[in-house]
């Protein structure tokens, strides 16, 4: 499941050292884009679990939610490290300017920063310790797709096709939650609260 | 009849894994080991392929370490949104495009306007092979052996009138043949423009070939512009109309995002794109980035055309 990441790194090495063309003519840029897109994909997977579980009763999906969420974080982190180390090659001046002045990079980096505490508190011990505060903290995940898509949308020159498609997917996943929350609070039925236990 | 089946003990590892594969596996392991050393000692730009293929033509503005970018990259890594927005789309989607027959219209402020079949359009001019540096606005670059004619030749024959100040170019508009034009990614047809002195400059080419062969469809067949001191998007592809005007013409990327892409779009490492630095570039086939040169290394020939101009404002 986590395979594409290591494959991208291996492909980059092979392309430069062996002259293969796994990542095409510009392996550095291609690898960066692949890692960014997989971040978004794992985010879709993580956010799709609750709607699928509630709608179809697929409770067995629950245990994969943390895996997908962590995968999204690690792809986001790798995407950032790839950009800093391999793409701009630790050019300090450029890094400083990118991280402060270039909106799409600021937005993307913010998405990563939002995911960081969520990844750090994904252990069972943290969940048990934080109890209800864990639920509150992890609502921050809903900001990540918005930031991630904005980052992607602003980074392209004119080809906004894919960002539009993913925007629609996220709109459905987040819209479902809004609709569900309204339904639960408007009726007098016991509101379904997000549960802290994820095991 | 006795059929002898090979007993399991008869099967050796070399029977299962083809020789070429386990040899390449060993090479890969060796390469992995070399990586550490390579990173430590990467003083050079770490070229990906040892040597580029033979490229015909006279080098223009090349640096000592500039080597022609392999044919494979030149013809598979393309920005040509008329055939899709991914770099690999044009090579796929333009495969069945038939560039010939082709007509080029020369019109506007000229004494001798006309519509020419491509052969007649090219016939009076001398075809030249020239190796140019090519810098994309996206901060990657190539070295390309183009074949073409000087745009100045064509313009002189058309005899611009005294009022002509600019040259406007238009790409073919035909969504049936150019599937990318079915989506409103840019304002179609693609348009570009040059000031008349830029158009008359001896470095400015109308290109019909690359590596001594006819221009592949994905590179802008059958006729494209190449202006080596400007960002690549100024090199409009599949040209059907050349119009002399007295006013600065609209250009496709400037219409799309005026704060990011100006009319001039001269390569300039000191003026950043709003979203990224233009100080360095990644040469296709190299790992480490190169510094970008003023006017893409053609400053000696072209800088005088812009003396006194604020290049930060006229980006």
Interface residues (C-beta under 8 A of the other chain):
Chain A: X13 X14 X15 X16 X17 X18 X19 X21 X24 X25 X26 X28 X29 X88 X89 X91 X94 X97 X98 X102 X103 X104 X154 X155 X157 X158 X159 X161
Chain B: X27 X28 X31 X32 X34 X35 X38 X46 X48 X49 X72 X73 X76 X77 X81 X85 X86 X87 X88 X138 X140 X183 X185 X186 X256 X257 X274 X275 X276 X277 X279 X280 X282 X284 X285 X287 X288 X289
